[in-house]
Amino acid sequence: MTRSVLFDTETTGLDPLNGDRVIEVAAVELVNDLPTGRHFHALIDPERGIPDEVVRIHGITDEKVRGKPKFSEIAGDLLAFFGEDRLVAHNAAFDFGFLDAEFARLDLPRLARERMVDTLAMAKARFPGLPASLDALCRRFGIDLSERTSHNALLDCRLLAEVYVELTGGRQRGLSLASAEDAALPIAVYAPVGPRSPRFIDVAPSVLAAHAAFLARLKSPIWLS
């Protein structure tokens, strides 16, 4: 079983070095790169105002975070949810940078970069030259965007989890026969039970002749080596 955590943040701006802060963080658990249903979510008092131009992007106002916990109050629970596993994010350097700045304020170590998995880089490698935003990838993979009227960390995580499944091979990666109540269980995988008995297949002479004629037209066919 391989565990990783996919996460997203919303912030007061674009640069933590200029005092911008995290105002929302969400994370979902993945097992064998598929979501289990476990998640973490917190709205956070950034201890500063949220500019109007940023509110227009994610819809989080000063009123919505008033009275919410400060980052120092949720940091322990967030790190516990992260564990020591891989951390997946879209444009991961942005989210890692903001969390690093928040942890630094608490004298906590930065997130190890070897844990980083960037779905933006994955998408650009798979679809070079094409748009690689979360919206664009959802449309490319036929993922429903009807609920995404603004940025929302938990909704973005759930959408990105579906995108991540597609980027890592699609639903054929594993088969789960578990019910919704068992969603947190590891994905069931096929295990061989031993050697199989060969089965003789009788091929009609006309088929063999047609196959031989086809091979005769090829230059040094490997099947005759």
Backbone torsions as a table, in degrees:
resi	resn	phi	psi	omega
1	MET	NA	127.3	178.5
2	THR	-112.1	120.1	-179.5
3	ARG	-102.9	140.2	170.1
4	SER	-144.7	168.5	-177.9
5	VAL	-128.3	127.0	176.6
6	LEU	-100.9	129.3	-174.9
7	PHE	-140.2	165.2	-180.0
8	ASP	-150.6	151.6	177.1
9	THR	-127.2	154.8	165.0
10	GLU	-119.6	146.2	-169.9
11	THR	-136.8	173.0	178.2
12	THR	-83.3	-6.5	-178.2
13	GLY	-179.4	-159.4	-172.4
14	LEU	-106.1	-10.5	-171.7
15	ASP	-133.3	106.0	178.9
16	PRO	-65.6	-22.8	180.0
17	LEU	-73.1	-16.7	176.4
18	ASN	-101.0	15.0	175.3
19	GLY	97.2	1.0	176.4
20	ASP	-67.3	147.1	-172.4
21	ARG	-127.5	161.6	174.0
22	VAL	-78.9	132.4	176.8
23	ILE	-117.3	-11.1	175.8
24	GLU	-154.6	139.0	174.6
25	VAL	-139.6	136.6	178.1
26	ALA	-137.1	150.5	180.0
27	ALA	-149.1	144.9	175.1
28	VAL	-125.2	145.6	-179.8
29	GLU	-85.9	136.9	174.8
30	LEU	-119.0	137.3	172.5
31	VAL	-123.4	125.4	-172.4
32	ASN	54.1	37.4	177.7
33	ASP	68.1	16.2	176.6
34	LEU	-121.8	140.6	-177.8
35	PRO	-66.6	140.0	-179.7
36	THR	-96.9	-16.7	-174.8
37	GLY	105.9	-18.3	176.6
38	ARG	-77.0	139.0	179.9
39	HIS	-149.8	164.7	174.5
40	PHE	-126.0	140.6	178.6
41	HIS	-153.2	137.1	176.8
42	ALA	-152.1	133.7	164.0
43	LEU	-88.9	143.1	-168.8
44	ILE	-131.1	137.2	172.1
45	ASP	-75.6	114.9	-176.2
46	PRO	-81.1	-2.5	179.6
47	GLU	62.1	27.5	174.9
48	ARG	-162.1	168.7	-179.3
49	GLY	-76.3	155.7	177.0
50	ILE	-104.7	117.2	-177.5
51	PRO	-61.5	148.8	-178.2
52	ASP	-59.6	-39.1	-178.0
53	GLU	-65.8	-26.8	177.0
54	VAL	-80.0	-37.7	177.4
55	VAL	-57.6	-36.6	-179.4
56	ARG	-64.8	-21.2	-179.8
57	ILE	-83.8	-52.4	-174.2
58	HIS	-109.7	-8.8	175.8
59	GLY	76.2	9.4	-179.1
60	ILE	-94.5	115.0	-177.8
61	THR	-99.4	170.3	175.2
62	ASP	-57.0	-38.0	-178.4
63	GLU	-64.5	-36.5	-177.2
64	LYS	-69.0	-25.8	-178.8
65	VAL	-104.5	-2.1	178.5
66	ARG	-64.6	127.4	-179.4
67	GLY	84.2	-4.0	177.2
68	LYS	-76.3	160.6	-179.6
69	PRO	-64.1	151.4	172.3
70	LYS	-78.3	162.6	-177.2
71	PHE	-57.6	-36.0	-179.5
72	SER	-59.7	-27.1	-177.4
73	GLU	-82.8	-19.4	-179.0
74	ILE	-110.7	-7.0	-174.3
75	ALA	-58.7	-42.8	-178.4
76	GLY	-63.3	-44.2	179.4
77	ASP	-66.5	-38.3	178.7
78	LEU	-64.0	-46.5	179.8
79	LEU	-64.6	-35.7	177.6
80	ALA	-64.6	-39.1	178.5
81	PHE	-68.9	-40.0	176.7
82	PHE	-60.7	-39.1	-175.5
83	GLY	60.9	-143.6	178.9
84	GLU	-112.7	19.4	-171.0
85	ASP	-91.6	174.5	177.2
86	ARG	-60.6	147.5	-179.7
87	LEU	-120.2	119.5	-174.4
88	VAL	-107.4	131.3	177.0
89	ALA	-152.6	159.7	178.2
90	HIS	-95.5	120.9	-167.3
91	ASN	59.9	57.4	-169.2
92	ALA	-58.8	-31.9	-178.4
93	ALA	-59.4	-35.1	178.6
94	PHE	-63.5	-52.1	-177.2
95	ASP	-68.2	-41.3	176.7
96	PHE	-59.9	-43.4	-178.7
97	GLY	-61.1	-42.4	179.6
98	PHE	-68.1	-42.2	178.9
99	LEU	-67.2	-37.3	176.2
100	ASP	-57.4	-44.3	-179.3
101	ALA	-64.3	-40.0	178.3
102	GLU	-66.6	-42.5	178.9
103	PHE	-65.4	-36.7	-179.8
104	ALA	-61.7	-36.1	178.0
105	ARG	-63.1	-22.9	-178.6
106	LEU	-104.1	10.3	-177.8
107	ASP	58.8	36.6	176.1
108	LEU	-105.5	150.3	-177.7
109	PRO	-68.4	154.5	177.2
110	ARG	-71.3	162.1	178.1
111	LEU	-72.2	133.2	-178.7
112	ALA	-65.8	128.8	-176.4
113	ARG	-69.4	-21.8	177.3
114	GLU	-69.9	-10.7	176.2
115	ARG	-86.5	-11.2	-171.7
116	MET	-75.8	131.3	169.6
117	VAL	-124.7	118.4	-174.9
118	ASP	-105.6	109.6	-179.5
119	THR	-69.4	-23.9	175.9
120	LEU	-65.0	-45.2	177.8
121	ALA	-63.9	-39.0	177.7
122	MET	-61.1	-44.8	-178.0
123	ALA	-66.1	-40.3	179.6
124	LYS	-66.2	-34.7	178.0
125	ALA	-70.7	-35.6	-178.1
126	ARG	-80.3	-35.5	-177.6
127	PHE	-124.9	67.0	-175.9
128	PRO	-59.1	133.5	177.9
129	GLY	83.7	-6.1	-179.3
130	LEU	-102.5	155.9	177.9
131	PRO	-56.7	139.8	-176.2
132	ALA	-127.6	21.1	174.5
133	SER	-68.7	165.8	178.5
134	LEU	-60.6	-42.9	178.5
135	ASP	-59.8	-46.9	-177.5
136	ALA	-62.7	-39.9	-179.4
137	LEU	-70.1	-38.5	176.6
138	CYS	-61.1	-43.9	178.3
139	ARG	-64.3	-39.1	-179.1
140	ARG	-64.0	-36.9	-177.4
141	PHE	-96.0	4.7	177.8
142	GLY	70.4	33.7	-179.6
143	ILE	-93.9	133.1	-174.2
144	ASP	-64.3	123.1	179.8
145	LEU	-108.8	10.1	-170.5
146	SER	-62.2	-27.7	-179.1
147	GLU	-85.1	-8.6	-173.9
148	ARG	-91.2	75.8	177.7
149	THR	-85.7	-18.0	174.1
150	SER	-154.9	170.8	177.6
151	HIS	-67.6	135.3	177.9
152	ASN	-148.3	122.1	-169.4
153	ALA	-60.2	-43.9	-176.6
154	LEU	-70.7	-43.8	176.9
155	LEU	-62.4	-42.8	178.4
156	ASP	-60.6	-37.8	177.0
157	CYS	-61.8	-44.4	-177.7
158	ARG	-67.4	-38.7	175.8
159	LEU	-66.8	-44.3	-178.8
160	LEU	-65.2	-31.9	176.8
161	ALA	-61.4	-39.5	177.1
162	GLU	-67.5	-40.4	176.6
163	VAL	-62.3	-42.3	-178.0
164	TYR	-62.1	-38.6	176.1
165	VAL	-57.6	-43.8	-179.6
166	GLU	-69.3	-41.0	-179.2
167	LEU	-65.8	-27.2	-178.5
168	THR	-99.0	10.8	172.9
169	GLY	130.1	-5.6	177.2
170	GLY	83.6	179.6	-174.6
171	ARG	-63.9	-16.2	-178.7
172	GLN	-73.7	-4.3	-179.5
173	ARG	-59.5	-33.1	-178.3
174	GLY	-155.7	161.9	177.4
175	LEU	-118.6	127.5	178.7
176	SER	-118.2	122.2	177.6
177	LEU	-101.9	11.7	-176.6
178	ALA	-77.4	152.5	174.2
179	SER	-78.3	174.6	178.9
180	ALA	-59.9	-34.7	-179.9
181	GLU	-67.8	-23.9	-177.6
182	ASP	-101.0	18.4	-171.8
183	ALA	-61.2	-23.8	-177.5
184	ALA	-83.6	-3.0	-179.4
185	LEU	-76.7	154.3	177.7
186	PRO	-59.7	154.2	179.2
187	ILE	-68.3	132.9	177.7
188	ALA	-71.2	137.2	179.7
189	VAL	-127.7	154.3	178.8
190	TYR	-72.5	134.0	175.3
191	ALA	-122.0	122.6	-179.6
192	PRO	-63.4	145.2	-176.9
193	VAL	-106.9	0.3	178.8
194	GLY	139.2	178.1	-178.0
195	PRO	-65.5	147.4	178.9
196	ARG	-101.1	150.1	176.9
197	SER	-76.9	130.9	178.8
198	PRO	-62.8	146.1	-179.8
199	ARG	-117.0	122.9	-178.4
200	PHE	-75.3	131.9	177.8
201	ILE	-115.2	120.1	-178.6
202	ASP	-86.0	117.5	-178.1
203	VAL	-105.2	132.0	-178.6
204	ALA	-63.4	144.4	179.3
205	PRO	-55.2	-36.3	-179.4
206	SER	-64.9	-34.4	177.9
207	VAL	-69.5	-42.0	178.1
208	LEU	-62.3	-40.1	179.8
209	ALA	-65.7	-41.6	179.2
210	ALA	-65.0	-38.6	178.5
211	HIS	-65.6	-42.8	179.4
212	ALA	-63.8	-38.2	178.9
213	ALA	-66.4	-37.3	178.1
214	PHE	-65.7	-44.9	-179.8
215	LEU	-63.9	-31.8	-179.3
216	ALA	-64.1	-22.8	179.9
217	ARG	-84.7	-10.3	-178.7
218	LEU	-91.9	149.8	177.7
219	LYS	-89.0	115.2	178.7
220	SER	50.1	60.9	179.4
221	PRO	-63.3	134.7	-176.3
222	ILE	-66.9	-21.1	-178.6
223	TRP	-68.6	-18.4	-179.2
224	LEU	-101.7	4.1	-178.4
225	SER	-68.9	NA	NA
